[in-house]
Every structure is written in structure tokens, then in C-alpha cells.
Amino acid sequence: IDITFAVAVQVVVLGLNGGLLSGFLGSGGAFVMTPGMMNLGVPGVVAVASNITHKYGKAMVGSRRHGEMGNVDKRLSLYMVLTSFVGIRIAVWINTALFHMEGDSHGVSSGAGASDLYISGVFVCILSVVAISMLRDVKKGGKEEAEPSRRLAEFLGRIYLPPYVYLKVADVRVSLWIILIAGLATGYLAGTIGVGGFIGVPAMIYLFGVPTAVAAGSELYLAMYMGAWGALNYAFQGMVDLRLTMLLYLGSLVGIFVGAYGVKVVKEVMIRLVTAVIILLCVLSRAIAIPIYLRQVGWSHTDPGWDPFFNMASKALLFAAGISGVLMILFNVVKG
């Protein structure tokens, strides 16, 4: 992968956006960084691998910052770690198998097209559901101080699923089985598209009844372990580009401190609204690029001359999502 100065600067900016969003939303910010690197010509599986490697160090810094504020429930995170490792291993196996399906030349073979199509498809499907659900929840509240919906948490609480565990920091009692299933889904998503937080954080908020700030901090603590495990699994497949990882660090380790502070001064409903808007823009960005991968695997016969236009539109939407998210966060942090 040829990394020119212009590409390096764009990767650092992606890292800055991702770090700020990560500290603020409790996600690794990979929903901006993974598709951003793909738009720069990095094969999807390499983008995911390099990002999940970067996820480890950034999550360690972010969870420490949240821990100082009392936002980390270590017990909850460690329970989810147990099954998240299994989910990551499954994701690594699928991604690498698709990449090597019919050759493994970076960015040009049908194998790379297959893995890029798979990653983009999962990205669009899962994150569309998450974003729409969060927007509906914010709209139903109607008030700035509206609390997250607890209907799912209350419904699951009526089902007898022992054993139960009490989470002291979050101040909730949850079935261990539900925590383990959520951990499996979070690990699979983190290993597939580098975005585990958008399963982990909503699960903690809507299924377990955990406060938003504690969910953000606990997800980062979980992400530290998932990042380390994912990095090892992808590294042994030869998929990690350490240059990309280090460039992401240049931006993300600065942004994450501002984002973590924002959780303390910005209302929960605004955090959820910012999250939903950014995800939807990122989903549209990835959806626009899908025709390129459909042609690469031979499932469509569009003119290759359209590829630069699809890529340009996808990149423009992605940077619009990142920049608008950063501006919304900074505005509300200053206001708070």
C-alpha cells in the first residue's frame, strides 16, 4: 500500500475524528476510520486489521480517562470479554477466507472485492438498524432531558434466566447469559468491521439499563482487550499495516481526551442524537461504494469509469459525517 504525504495526512485526520468520537460516544470511532481507509484504497480486511490494532492503545487511554471519572464498570466489561474473543475469532476467519478466495492481491483481485463487499454489507445493515433505533428513541423522548428507553431491559428482567450478576458501578442486575450473548455479538462486529461499540454500547444502555456515561467508559475498557486479541489474530494472518496504525494514533490520542470530557458536560440525549446522525451519514457513505465491489466480484457489469465518482462521493459523505460530528461535539462541550 503506497502511503503518500497526502494519504498520511488524511489518515491522521481520520484518527483525530475517531478519537474524539470514541471518547464521546464510547465507540472506537472505527465507523469513520475503517471506511475512510477503504476510500483511500486500503483493502477492507487490512483497514479493519490495522484499525483494531490501533483500537487497543486508544481504548486503554480512553478507558483510563473514563475510569478517573467513575464511568467504568470493569466487572461488566470482563464478563463480555469471555465471549467477545470467540466472536472476533469467527470474524477473522470469515474475512481472511474471503480475501484469499480467488487470489489476494491487495485491492485488485476478486478476493479483495469479496471481503470489501462483505465488510460494507455488514456495516450498512447493522449500523442502519442501530441509528434508526436511536433516532426513534430520541424523538419519542421529546424533551432534552429524556432518558433512554428501558422497555427492553424491563422485558428481559421479567424472563427468568439465572445466574444473575449485580454490576456495582452501573447499579443494575442482569442475567449472565444476556451479557455473554452481547459480548459475542460485540466481538464479531469488532472483528468484521472494526466497530464493536455500536453493538456493545446500545446493548449496555437498552438491554442492561446501564447509564450512557458508564456504557461509554465500560465499552472502551472492553475494547482494550478486544483490540489486543483482534490485533494478534489479524497479525498472524499478515493483515496489519503498522504504518496506518501509528498514523491513526497521531490523531486519536489527542481527540479522545476532549471526547471523554464531553460525556461529563453534554446531556445524554444529545450524545445519542449525535451518534445516530453520524452513523447514518457513514452508512450512506459505505452504501455508495458497494457498486464498485459488486462489479469486482462479477455480480454487476457497471462501467469501471464510474468507480472514481462512486469513491469520491463516498469519501465526501464520510468526511462530512466526521467533521459534522466533531463540530457538534465541540459546540456542545464549549456550551456545557
N, C-alpha and C positions, 0 to 999 in steps of 0.2 A: 504494500500500500504506500503510494507516494504522498508524503506529508509535506506540502509546501508551506511557506510562511503564512499565506492567506488561509490555508486549511487549518494550520495550528491555531491561529487567532480565533477562528470560528469555533474550534473545539474548546478553547478556554472560555469563550462566551457561553457556550452550551453548559460548561461546568459551573460557571457563575450562576446562571439561571437555575440549574438543577440544585445547587447547594442552597440557594435562597428558598426555593420551593420546598426542598427537603426539610429544612428546619421549620418551615411554617406549616406544612401540610402533614408531616410525618411520613412522607414517601421518599424514596431515594431520588426523586426527580428524574428518574430514568424515562418517564413518559415523554420527556423533552429530549434527553440525551441520546437514547437509543435510536429513535427515528431521525434525529438530527445527524448522527454519524452515518446512517444509511443514506441520507440525502447527499452526503459528501462523497459517496462512492464506496463506503466501507460495507462489506457483506454483512447481512443481518446477524449471522451467528458470531462473527468477530466483534461486532458492535455490542451485542449482548454480553459476550465473554469479557471484553475489556471494561465494560461498564459495571458488571457485577464484581469484578476485581477492585475497581475504584470504590464500589459500594462499601466494602469492608472498612477502609480507613475513614471515609466520610461519616459513616454511621457511628463509628467509635467516637469521633469528635462530637457529633451531634447528640448522641445519647448521653455523653458526659455533661454537656451543657444542659440538657433537659433534666438530667439527674440532679444537678445543683439546684434546679427549681422545684424538685419533688415531683416530676412528671413521669417517672419510670417505675413501672411495676415489673420488677425482674422475674418474679415468680411466674407471671402470665407469659412473659417472653420465653422463658426457659421451657415451659410446657409445650409451647408452639414449636420450639426448635426440634423437639423429638421427631415430629413427622415432616417438618419443612425440609429436612435433609433428604428424605425419601422423595418428596416432590421435585426437588432440584435435580436429583439423580435421574429421574424419569425424563425431565425436560432436556437435560444434556444429551441423553441417549437419542431422543427423537430429533433434536436439532442437528446433531452431528451426522446422524444417519441420513437425513435429508440432504445435507450439504455434500456428502460423499456419494449420493445416489447415482449420478452419472458423471463422475469426474469432480474435481474440487478446485478448479482454477478460480481464484478469487474474483467475484463479480461478473464473470463472463459465462460460466458453464450453466447447464440446466440444473445442476445440483444446487448452485448458489441461488438460482431463481426459485427453486422449490422451497428452500429454507427461508428465503426472504418472503415468499408468498405466505408460508405457514405462520411466520412471526407476525406479519402485517395483519393476517386474518384474525389471529387470536387477539391481537392488540385492539382491532376495531370492534370485534364482538363483545369482549369482556368490558372494555372501558366505556363503550356506549351505554351498556346497562347500568354501570356504576354512576356515570354522570347524570343520566336521566333520573335515576332514583334519588340522587342527592338534590337535584333541582326541584323535584316534586316535593321533597321533604321541606326545603327552604320555603317554597311557595305556600305550602299548607300552613306553615307557622304564621305567616302574615305579619309577624312582629319581629323587631330587630333582636329581641331577647329570647326568641323561640328556642326551645330545647329540641335535640334530636328525637325522632320518633322512637318510642320504646315498645311498640307493638310486637315486633319480632322477638325481642328479649323477653317480654312478658309471656308470649305464646310458648316459647321454648321452656320458660320457667315452670309452666304447668305440666310439661311432659316429664315423667319420672325417668331420668337417665343417670343413675349412680355410676361411679362415685362423683361427688361434688367437691369442688375446691373453693376456698374463700380467698379472694385476692385483696390483701390489706390496703394497698395504695389506691387501687381503683374502687375499693369498698363495694364489691359485688361478689355474689356466689353463683358459680357457673358449673355445668356438667363438664367433666374432664373430656368426655367423648366429643363434645362440640368444639372444645379448644383444639383437640388433636386433628379433627377434620379441617378446621380453619387453617391450622398450621400446614397441613398437606397441600391445600389449595394455594396458600401464600407462597410456599416453596416452589410449586410447579410454575406459577405465574412469574416468579422472580427468575427462575431458570430459563423460561421460554422467551420472555420479552424484557427482562431486567426490571420489571415493575411488580414488586410484591406488595408494596404499601397500599395499593388500591384494592386489594382484597383484605389485607391484614387490618388496616385502619377502619374501613367500614364494618368489618366483622366485629372488631372490638367495640365499636360505637353502637351498632344496631342489633347485634346478636348477643353481646355480653352486657351491654348497658354501661360501658366504660366512658368516663368524661373525655371530651375531644382532646384536651391537652395531654392527658395521661395516655390516650391511644397513640398520639403522635410520638411521644417520648418512648413508649414501650415498643412501638414498631421499629424505631431506629435501633434500639438495643437488640431486638430480634434480627434486624438487618445486618448487624455486625457479624453475627455467627453465620447467617446465610451467605453473606458476601465472601467470607473466608472459605466456606465449603464449596460454593459455586466456583470461586477462583481456582481452587485446586482441581476440581473436576474438569473445567474447561482448559486449564493449563496443560493437563496431561493429554488432551486432545490436540494441543498445538494451536488453540484458537485465541489466545490472549495476546494483544498488541500492547506492550507496556508503555510505548510512546503515547498512545491515546490515553491510557490510564493516568499517566503523570500530567498530561496537559489538562485533563479534566480536574485533577486535584488543584491546579493553579487557580482555577476559578471557584471551585465548590467549597474549599475550606474557608474562603472568605465569606461567601454568601450564607453559609449555614449558621453562622453566629447571629446575623441580622434576622434570619428567618426564625430561629429559636426564640429570640427576644420578642418577635411579633406575636407569638402564641399567647404571651402574657398580657399584651395590651390591646389585642384585637378581639372583638366579640366572636363567639363560636359560629354564629350564623353566617358571618362574613367569611370565615375560614372555609366553610362548606360551599358558599357561593363561588368564591374564587377558585376552589378546587374543581367544581363542576364545569365552569366556563372554560378553564384551561384544558381540561380533559377533552371536552367536545371539540375544541379547535385542533388539538393534537390528533384526535380520531379522524377528522376531516382531512388533515394533512396526510395521514397514512393511507386513507382510502383513495386519495387521488393518485398515489404511487402504485396501487395494485395492478392497473392495466399493464404496467411495464413488466411485472413478474409473471402475469398471465401469458404474455407473449413469449417470455423466456422459456417457460415450460411447455410451450406449444399448444396452450388451451385457447389462444386467440390469435388473430392474424392482423393486428393493427400495424400501421406503418411505423417502423423504428424511428423515423424522423420526428415523431411526436414525443419520444422519450424525454428530450431536454425540456419540453414545455411542461410535461407532467411533473418532472423533477423540480423545475423552477417554482411551479405553483405549490407543490408540496412543501418545499423549503420555505417559501414566503409565509404560508399559513403557520408553519411550525414556529418560525421566529416571531410571528405576530402573537402566537399563544404565549411564548416565553416572555417577550417584552411586556405584553399587556398584564401578565400575571405578576411580574416583578414590579411594575408601576402601581398596580392595585395594592400589592403588599406594602410597598414603601409609603404610599399615600396613607394607608390605614395605620401603619406603625407611627409615622410622624403625627398624625391626627390623635392617636391614642396617647 
